[in-house]
Amino acid sequence: MTPWFDPSLLFIDGQWRACASGETLPVVNPSNGEDIARIARGGGADVDAAVKAATAALEGDWGAMTAAERGRILLRLSQLVLDNAEALAQMESADVGKPLTQARGDVTALARYCEFYGGAADKLTGETIPFQQGFTVYTLREPHGVTGHIIPWNYPMQIIGRSIGAALATGNACVLKPAEEACLTALAFADLARQAGLPAGALNVVPGLGAEAGAALTAHPGVRHLSFTGSVATGRRVQIAAAENIVPVTLELGGKSPQIVFGDADLDKALPFLVNAGIQNAGQTCSAGSRILVQRDLHDDLAARMAEEISALTIAPAGEDARVGPLVSARQKAIVEGFLEQARPDQILARAELPEGLPEGGNYVAPVLLGNIGAEHPLAQDEIFGPVQVLIPFEDEEDAVRIANGTKFGLVASVWSADGGRQMRLAKRLKAGQVFLNNYGAAGGVELPFGGVGHSGHGREKGFEALYAFTTLKTVAAHHG
Ligand code: NDP
């Protein structure tokens, strides 16, 4: 895996350049612990240069483009992503430890976001408002200006697609700070955007540490909107920084999402979803279905069937494309193992086995199903962000809703039941930004608005809804008599 660009450079104003400090950081392959590249350690001066380039782009070629022209660039970018699909998948897989099939899925999603927002760019309209005699009143949807995007390491391409795609479609100029563990595909994307004809400065990428480049971006007075995906603790800091400059912020902060299985559920259909929603991307998924709530009569049967599935999961270095790869970093592995130390032996209902011969330096954690745990226990409340699920029994519908809504989060929920009335009741009562009925994740759902309530964050990305988030509304009242 050798990128076609120099990953130790920043991408600012349509050009590759070294960061102001000249310092670089290692890129570690999570499958074996080996260094595979260096990235720039961007800082405040680089962020400032990126914001200036973005501001100039808005005042220049980029700002002068029509919505249709912006859309065509995104459509060309979508095709370029597909043309380079295998290189991007290999790069992501080596960088963050994603099994190849999952990395290829992320590339497809990135292309689809560019296609969706490319097609949507010239479909966003204002409205006319009936008003007093002698007036014509209408609204204009305008870009915020320079938008700051802070992206985590778990789904870099998907989150870049949903956030940068919508921001560019609506005419903003973007400064992107990828996670230090996952910069390669962000830089590749910027280069493909250049090839697609995106004017200089419309997209700038500044890798670096969160406390340096990230904090500088959130504090920069030239940034007029912030989009953040990551932890609650950092999200809180981002929101405080946004408040200082009075800018809107979209926060997507993960969750502890329940999958609720009633006694009348089609278990054969549900089972693959129940397991996959916990182990996809080694459980490092904001919308992981990590709490499985099961009606008590079905508990033992479901526990046995899940145990069988989990024990059969294959685990291997990302390039070997098993169901489960390593976690992104030694630090993330330590976080997950720290959680698992809280579990008593009788609370481990099932655990996959790490195969012999895994590379020493890799960050492997075998998937686990926990049980015999109260719904209030930290293992059933906190986001673990690893391949760990917890099985919790419930008595009836009321009990299921109480437990499902009983965390500080509210990102996604699913209901598995044959009873249509129950599906509708729960869809209304569950505290979540998305509810899935007899499915989970809806195949990525580029078109489906996504975001949380409570500590899962606020604001919506994905779908057409994101176009509203990345614009501000102006009302024009013309008095013509
Ligand atoms: P963070 O929330 O700290 O990182 C997310 C992004 O924020 C990264 O780009 C990071 O940069 C950046 N960042 C960090 N500090 C600041 C700051 N002060 N100002 C601005 N940006 C900043 O998550 P971690 O990577 O530390 O992971 C810790 C936990 O967070 C995980 O165990 C998981 O529970 C949760 N998480 C949730 C995600 C989700 O999708 N909801 C995604 C990732 C993590 P850098 O990485 O370079 O420091």
Residues whose N, C-alpha, C, O or C-beta is under 5 A from the ligand:
A	BS01	NDP	I150 I151 P152 W153 N154 K177 P178 A179 E180 E181 G208 L209 G210 A211 G214 A215 T229 G230 S231 T234 R237 E252 L253 G254 C286 E383 I384 F385
